[in-house]
Amino acid sequence: MAEAPVTAPGPGQLLLKTLYLEFSPAQKSWMENVAPYRAPVSIGDVMPGNAAAVVVESGDSGFAPGDLVTGPFGWQEFPTVPASEAVGVPDGVPAASALSVLGVSGKTAYGGLINVGKPRAGDTVLVSGAAGAVGAIVGQIAKIAGCRVIGIAGGPDKCLWLTETVGYDEAIDYRADDFKARLKALCPNGVDIFFDNVGGEILNLALARLARGARVVICGGVARLNMDARDPSKMIEGPRNYFNVVFTGATIQGFLVYDFQDQFPDIVRQLTAWLRTGQLVSHEDIRTGFENAPATLRGIFEGANQGKQMLKVAEAN
Ligand SMILES: NC(=O)c1ccc[n+]([C@@H]2O[C@H](COP(=O)([O-])OP(=O)(O)OC[C@H]3O[C@@H](n4cnc5c(N)ncnc54)[C@H](OP(=O)(O)O)[C@@H]3O)[C@@H](O)[C@H]2O)c1
């Protein structure tokens, strides 16, 4: 933790007060320099991450003090940023929901499920990491699309939360002894879409349950991220059940949310509309205290979060 003077905004810049930080497993890979889509974090750099903030002082005609914005402002309490990085929070949407549902998690859930998974009414959709940020949104969008939705999460409390609060039809605890049997019992006709946030053994078992023509959407591999990426000998091996893709004519496709950049305005419009009608609910797990940012990031690798992990840094006023 370092202190530095607050910088007044120059032309085209904004001085912000950070309200919330958001956390994603990908932040670990940014520090390990294994994410090819962005420059590595160096020792001494501000830790990268998305935030919601309020404009304190504006050097840009598009923003005024008091405006709520989101963007990649990093772990800073009073960042001075280019106005081009800031996106206004739509009226009537809380800043935290904008950071989650209208941010990377929501765009990932929508783009991955709709563009790659291509859901049809009546499909059985299986989601791993279902009680996390992306998973809780994928489940709701799949329900809107008319699918039967089954979530996989760690522990009975998260599973109950998925069915009672988030709207999943069924939930399976992958830590329970009967995980494999429940997966088989709940998918008697197979899985049409497997939206995978986890990888490893969960991906392997899901591949054994594919329906004809299934779509396997590789969004994340948090089980892999728990490994030490600097030691390839400790990395998770590929799935043993991969050949079922041949028997079922299934496709396995990975994606990065940035693949859908051209569609972001339309995706955000749709997600905002669902938030406003209440068809989509933002589920946030909010801790407090700027000094708790490193521990909060570590927590998501231990399954500490239910919904989108965030940290409240300050009040808007
Ligand atoms: N492709 C893209 O463009 C893109 C964009 C954003 C995110 N992602 C990826 O999507 C995934 C989900 O991200 P998120 O932000 O929604 O995270 P998240 O699900 O909110 O948090 C991680 C969750 O993963 C589970 N987990 C942790 N270690 C695990 C392990 N060893 N095995 C099984 N589950 C484990 C934990 O839930 P349990 O208690 O249920 O285990 C934890 O709560 C991540 O892999 C992330 O990198 C991809």
The ligand as an SDF file (V2000), in Angstrom:
LIG
                    3D

 48 52  0  0  0  0  0  0  0  0999 V2000
  -13.5840  -15.7240  -21.0980 N   0  0  0  0  0  0  0  0  0  0  0  0
  -13.6520  -14.4990  -20.6100 C   0  0  0  0  0  0  0  0  0  0  0  0
  -13.5670  -13.4870  -21.3090 O   0  0  0  0  0  0  0  0  0  0  0  0
  -13.8850  -14.3310  -19.1300 C   0  0  0  0  0  0  0  0  0  0  0  0
  -14.3090  -13.1150  -18.5960 C   0  0  0  0  0  0  0  0  0  0  0  0
  -14.5510  -13.0190  -17.2250 C   0  0  0  0  0  0  0  0  0  0  0  0
  -14.3170  -14.1250  -16.4070 C   0  0  0  0  0  0  0  0  0  0  0  0
  -13.8490  -15.2780  -16.9580 N   0  0  0  0  0  0  0  0  0  0  0  0
  -13.5850  -16.4580  -16.1520 C   0  0  0  0  0  0  0  0  0  0  0  0
  -14.8170  -16.9400  -15.6890 O   0  0  0  0  0  0  0  0  0  0  0  0
  -14.6080  -17.6510  -14.4660 C   0  0  0  0  0  0  0  0  0  0  0  0
  -15.5810  -17.1380  -13.4390 C   0  0  0  0  0  0  0  0  0  0  0  0
  -15.2400  -15.7930  -13.1210 O   0  0  0  0  0  0  0  0  0  0  0  0
  -16.0350  -15.0120  -12.0060 P   0  0  0  0  0  0  0  0  0  0  0  0
  -15.5510  -13.6170  -12.0150 O   0  0  0  0  0  0  0  0  0  0  0  0
  -17.4750  -15.2970  -12.1660 O   0  0  0  0  0  0  0  0  0  0  0  0
  -15.4950  -15.7080  -10.6770 O   0  0  0  0  0  0  0  0  0  0  0  0
  -16.3630  -16.2640   -9.5070 P   0  0  0  0  0  0  0  0  0  0  0  0
  -17.0700  -17.4680  -10.0390 O   0  0  0  0  0  0  0  0  0  0  0  0
  -17.1700  -15.1780   -8.9080 O   0  0  0  0  0  0  0  0  0  0  0  0
  -15.3330  -16.7090   -8.3840 O   0  0  0  0  0  0  0  0  0  0  0  0
  -14.6310  -17.8710   -8.4550 C   0  0  0  0  0  0  0  0  0  0  0  0
  -15.4570  -19.0880   -7.9370 C   0  0  0  0  0  0  0  0  0  0  0  0
  -14.8360  -20.2390   -8.4730 O   0  0  0  0  0  0  0  0  0  0  0  0
  -15.0330  -21.3170   -7.5910 C   0  0  0  0  0  0  0  0  0  0  0  0
  -13.7550  -22.0260   -7.4230 N   0  0  0  0  0  0  0  0  0  0  0  0
  -12.5960  -21.5450   -6.9420 C   0  0  0  0  0  0  0  0  0  0  0  0
  -11.6470  -22.4930   -6.9760 N   0  0  0  0  0  0  0  0  0  0  0  0
  -12.2350  -23.5910   -7.5110 C   0  0  0  0  0  0  0  0  0  0  0  0
  -11.7790  -24.9100   -7.8160 C   0  0  0  0  0  0  0  0  0  0  0  0
  -10.5160  -25.2900   -7.5840 N   0  0  0  0  0  0  0  0  0  0  0  0
  -12.6500  -25.7820   -8.3670 N   0  0  0  0  0  0  0  0  0  0  0  0
  -13.9290  -25.4270   -8.6070 C   0  0  0  0  0  0  0  0  0  0  0  0
  -14.4180  -24.1790   -8.3390 N   0  0  0  0  0  0  0  0  0  0  0  0
  -13.5650  -23.3010   -7.7920 C   0  0  0  0  0  0  0  0  0  0  0  0
  -15.5080  -20.7680   -6.2620 C   0  0  0  0  0  0  0  0  0  0  0  0
  -16.8760  -21.1460   -6.1250 O   0  0  0  0  0  0  0  0  0  0  0  0
  -17.2650  -22.5570   -5.4170 P   0  0  0  0  0  0  0  0  0  0  0  0
  -17.4170  -22.2460   -3.9610 O   0  0  0  0  0  0  0  0  0  0  0  0
  -18.5360  -22.9080   -6.0800 O   0  0  0  0  0  0  0  0  0  0  0  0
  -16.1460  -23.4900   -5.6750 O   0  0  0  0  0  0  0  0  0  0  0  0
  -15.3960  -19.2650   -6.4290 C   0  0  0  0  0  0  0  0  0  0  0  0
  -16.4350  -18.5760   -5.7700 O   0  0  0  0  0  0  0  0  0  0  0  0
  -13.1460  -17.4490  -14.1020 C   0  0  0  0  0  0  0  0  0  0  0  0
  -12.4020  -18.5670  -14.5050 O   0  0  0  0  0  0  0  0  0  0  0  0
  -12.7640  -16.2290  -14.9060 C   0  0  0  0  0  0  0  0  0  0  0  0
  -11.3810  -16.1830  -15.1480 O   0  0  0  0  0  0  0  0  0  0  0  0
  -13.6440  -15.4060  -18.2930 C   0  0  0  0  0  0  0  0  0  0  0  0
  1  2  1  0
  2  3  2  0
  2  4  1  0
  4  5  1  0
  4 48  2  0
  5  6  2  0
  6  7  1  0
  7  8  2  0
  8  9  1  0
  8 48  1  0
  9 10  1  0
  9 46  1  0
 10 11  1  0
 11 12  1  0
 11 44  1  0
 12 13  1  0
 13 14  1  0
 14 15  2  0
 14 16  1  0
 14 17  1  0
 17 18  1  0
 18 19  2  0
 18 20  1  0
 18 21  1  0
 21 22  1  0
 22 23  1  0
 23 24  1  0
 23 42  1  0
 24 25  1  0
 25 26  1  0
 25 36  1  0
 26 27  1  0
 26 35  1  0
 27 28  2  0
 28 29  1  0
 29 30  1  0
 29 35  2  0
 30 31  1  0
 30 32  2  0
 32 33  1  0
 33 34  2  0
 34 35  1  0
 36 37  1  0
 36 42  1  0
 37 38  1  0
 38 39  2  0
 38 40  1  0
 38 41  1  0
 42 43  1  0
 44 45  1  0
 44 46  1  0
 46 47  1  0
M  CHG  2   8   1  16  -1
M  END
$$$$
